[in-house]
Amino acid sequence: MMNVTIGFIGLGGLVVLLFLRMHVGLALALVSFLGLTAIRGFDSAYGALRNLPYDFAASWGLTAIPMFLLMGAIAYHGGLTSGLFRAAKAWLGQLPGGLAVASTMACAMFAAVSGSSLATASAMGRIAIPEMLQARYDAGLAAGSVAAAGTIGSLIPPSILMILYAVFTEQSISMCLMAGILPGLLTAFMYSAMIVLRCSFNDQLAPAVDASSWKERFASGKEVWPVVAVAVGVVVTIYAGLATEGEAAGIGAALMAIVAFVHLRRGSRKKAFMDAARETVLSTSSILLIAIGASLLTRFVVVSGIPRFISSQIIAMDLSTTMVLFAIAVFTIILGMFLDPMGVLLITLPIALPLIEAANIDLIWFAVIMIKLIEIGLITPPIGMNVFVIKGVVGNSIPLSTIFRGIGWFVAVEILTLIILILFPQISLFIPNLMVN
């Protein structure tokens, strides 16, 4: 049997295991080990299984992941996230659909300390959705706005997905993180503009709320500015090259711990910090397990000759760069409908990376496109992960069909934003190019 045939059989088996709900990391490792055994024998496969996990986990760039996760976990368990929504509500609540706009902006701010779409949606959903429902907002708009805005956590630094992408593609972590800033802000602006326009034409979606006084607006900033200052400080430190990503993440986590310590009452500090530490350990372990499985899959895919085979087929068919991107987009979005974002990224990269390199596509720019595609999958039926996170938050108060109905407008905006980012690559590359210059 040809190695390429074994490779495609392995990828087919991987899809079956994922549909059977096997853990992504274990499925990747199992398929890779069996595939390498079939191609090169047991000893070679065992050698890869023995050496690759250590070689990958020893990468210095990965040290930023647990620190960024800890920073976000401390912000959440330290009760700092609720202040973000209150501040956004005070300044934006008087707009048409103002509470939904406020939840979008609060998600963007929390994304700057969490680095995770699912964590952002979960944290802000508990705070923003009940308040919107109490204000008689349309349930689909209330749930959909938070589910969609949570995806910004995958773009705005410190994005865990961006760090993993940079490690796997051997790109600068700093430049990949910085590339996500303007696309993330553009996404938040596009969501907000759509909400305001819809609610301007249909005031039944979002009844008007009383505007906050200037005193209330400035008072809300007192609770928020330390969190914003830490997030901005981490980004500026990385951009200016004053510290590596891991060092900046460690500084950010330490400063966030100080902010939370001051904010919390004495009796609740121990529990909050213990919960944050426990969540960080569990999340880091899960991420590394998936990433190690993906590194094994990369070895299997390369050994099987799939990249060479696909590249030769593309050359033979004379596919344009647009068609290559379209094929990757369809594959990524379909995976994103069923899997968590980490799994989608690390399953897609070993297959897509040779195609991207063959097409001479800028890998920093493609990082943004890849993350944006994963975002779309996170809110696309039938199993958009962010939608189910919100469903878990709201329970039986909002039917799943209503959440999916509300998310439709946001999917359309995501596709429009993706088109803008493809047509104008300089949006993604502007800040990284400044760093180079």
Secondary structure, 3 states (H helix, E strand, C coil): CCHHHHHHHHHHHHHHHHHCCCCHHHHHHHHHHHHHHHHHCHHHHHHHHHHHHHHHHCCHHHHHHHHHHHHHHHHHHCCCHHHHHHHHHHHHCCCCCHHHHHHHHHHHHHHHHHCCHHHHHHHHHHHHHHHHHHCCCCHHHHHHHHHHHHHHHHCCCCCHHHHHHHHHHCCCHHHHHHHCHHHHHHHHHHHHHHHHHHHHHCCCCCCCCCCCCHHHHHHHHHHHHHHHHHHHHHHHHHHHCCCCHHHHHHHHHHHHHHHHHHHCCHHHHHHHHHHHHHHHHHHHHHHHHHHHHHHHHHHHHHHHCHHHHHHHHHHHHCCCHHHHHHHHHHHHHHHHCCCCHHHHHHHHHHHHHHHHHHCCCCHHHHHHHHHHHHHHHHCCCCCCHHHHHHHHHHHHHCCHHHHHHHHHHHHHHHHHHHHHHHHCCHHHHHHHHHHHC
